[in-house]
Amino acid sequence: MLLLLAFLAYVALEVWVLVLVGQAVGFLGLLGLLILSAVVGAWALKHEGRRSLTELGRAVQNRRPAEAQVADGMYVALAGVLLVVPGMLSTVAALVLLVPPVRRALARRAASRAVRAGSARMTPSVVVIGGPAPAGRREPDDGGSPMVIEGAPADPERDR
């Protein structure tokens, strides 16, 4: 029920802002602003979406954690949804999300929250199922519970 009320309040605020802008610039001016923002937003979305996917690919190739890049891509997708929704407030919010420094700051914050919540790791890890027990472990491994080893895999090229 609370979500429905929040949505109705947003729609009422969006209509109110559209009426105010329409009174200031006229109907054709408002229509032109909405079309212009959609065109500019679609161009920026295409450009930033491509850049976001490139950054994600680089993170995967370099074997770096990609939580921030995934969050960045999600913010680009959210900006796309906001651009589809007609209205001035949603367009402004989408254009703000398409600004790379703002999006990166939000993505870093989301990634650190995911790490704190335990749904993501900032360091690479290796999961070993079965095998010999680690040196400090005394109880026998039943083979049913995986052992997580934090760290990065050895890279002979890097260690030279």
Secondary structure, DSSP 8 states (H G I E B T S, - for coil): -HHHHHHHHHHHHHHHHHHHHHHHHHHHHHHHHHHHHHHHHHHHHHHHHHHHHHHHHHHHHTT---HHHHHHHHHHHHHHHHHHS-SHHHHHHHHHHTSHHHHHHHHHHHHHHHHHHTS--SS-EEEE-SS---TT--S---SSS-EEEES----TTTT-
